[in-house]
Amino acid sequence: YVDEPAVIYYTTNGSRPTERSRLWDSTGPREPGEVFHLTQTTTFRWLAKDIKGNESTGSQTFVISGSQ
């Protein structure tokens, strides 16, 4: 279902996202979505759900180190 549109719920504190979590603002096809500006190490976790109810999850930690 690669071409199915999906909604993406996410958290930035490492907790498991649910359908009550924040919703990522995707502006539209071929356009950038919501941009995040990080000032500290942050773990994103996400839950993507398509119109058929298929779900996909993932996580990524972005490490912010001090200036040199």
Secondary structure in CASP SS format (residue, H / E / C, confidence):
PFRMAT SS
TARGET T0000
AUTHOR 0000-0000-0000
METHOD secondary structure of the structure
MODEL  1
Y C 1.00
V C 1.00
D C 1.00
E C 1.00
P C 1.00
A E 1.00
V E 1.00
I E 1.00
Y E 1.00
Y E 1.00
T E 1.00
T C 1.00
N E 1.00
G C 1.00
S C 1.00
R C 1.00
P C 1.00
T C 1.00
E C 1.00
R C 1.00
S C 1.00
R E 1.00
L E 1.00
W C 1.00
D C 1.00
S C 1.00
T C 1.00
G C 1.00
P C 1.00
R C 1.00
E C 1.00
P C 1.00
G C 1.00
E C 1.00
V C 1.00
F C 1.00
H C 1.00
L C 1.00
T C 1.00
Q C 1.00
T C 1.00
T E 1.00
T E 1.00
F E 1.00
R E 1.00
W E 1.00
L E 1.00
A E 1.00
K E 1.00
D E 1.00
I C 1.00
K C 1.00
G C 1.00
N C 1.00
E E 1.00
S E 1.00
T E 1.00
G E 1.00
S E 1.00
Q E 1.00
T E 1.00
F E 1.00
V C 1.00
I C 1.00
S C 1.00
G C 1.00
S C 1.00
Q C 1.00
END
